[in-house]
Amino acid sequence: VDVLLKAGGDTPIMRTKKWAVERTRTIQGLVDFIKKFLKLMASEQLFIYVNQSFAPSPDQEVGTLYECFGSDGKLVLHYCKTQAWG
Amino acid sequence: SCSMAGEEDFFLEEKRFRQFCEEFVKHSQQIGDGWEWRTSKDFGDGYLSKTHFQVRNRHIPPDLKEKNNDNTEEMLFAHVEEPSDDSQAAGVCSTEEVVRYEYHVLYSSSYQVPVLYFRACFLDGRPLTLDEIWGSVHASYQARLQEGPWDTITQQEHPILGQPFFVLHPCRTNEFISAVLRGSQEHHRNINYITLWLSTVGPVVGLNLPLSYAKLAPEQSTAAAV
């Protein structure tokens, strides 16, 4: 599944935005991946949104999201980080 | 600091809160998700409410499982002697229990955001502690509890019902909602604030919104027709 990741808010933009992701990868898996890629601190939290209006459950599979919300052969997801805690 | 205002804050007016809730309930009714709008006679306010029942598996202590069957009597006897306040040991045979979860969404006029109140109890009325509620929340959601955009979970009196509920403190709600909406100027008028907010904070307290809510944005275009 082709996924296009867009940064929301003050979140850093990823240099590589387009990724091929396995259908069974979960949102939580994607969150962990982006956090590592952006070298976020453990205390920063990242949320992923579809349609910029809904945060899918962490165990939602990317394949399912693509089927429901994909267009032009890709799924667009926005990610947003919150400020470091503490 | 909680009172830091961003460049653009998307505060939720109470009227809009009601409108979003109305849309939300309509969709919930379509898919049978159980949300309803409740009003109170004494207060002008209304709020969203959902009650659902969940069966939880209780762990059988491993040593009870592995004990030699020849010693059945001994095992039963040993069980009876366990302290009565050890909730894990109550009822050797039952491995499941039913928990009643209640979620309420109220409007906070001081923070101008929605606030999530929740509580859970067993069928015999015994309320669950916060730890017991977390026990049934997925591990990745537990991480969010520590790191998410909320201050604390406290126990407070429900403003309308007057009973103790756990509350997800609304202090940082506006901050993260604004961050999400900031990038979508034209689009954000069609976004249901409640859906956006509840889908983000809900999983931490065991509340998941089905994917179909994501299609909640109204169909009508804001572009002028030629």
Interface residues (C-beta under 8 A of the other chain):
Chain A: K6 A7 G8 G9 D10 T11 Q28 A42 S43 E44 Q45 F47 Y49 V50 N51 Q52 S53 F54 A55 P56 S57 P58 D59 Q60 T64 L65 C68 F69 H78 C80 K81 T82 Q83 W85
Chain B: H138 S140 Y141 R144 Q146 E147 G148 P149 R172 E175 F176 S178 A179 V180 L181 R182 G183 S184 H187 H188 N190 I191 N192 T195 L196 S199 T200 P203 N208 L209 L211 Y213 A214 K215 L216 A217
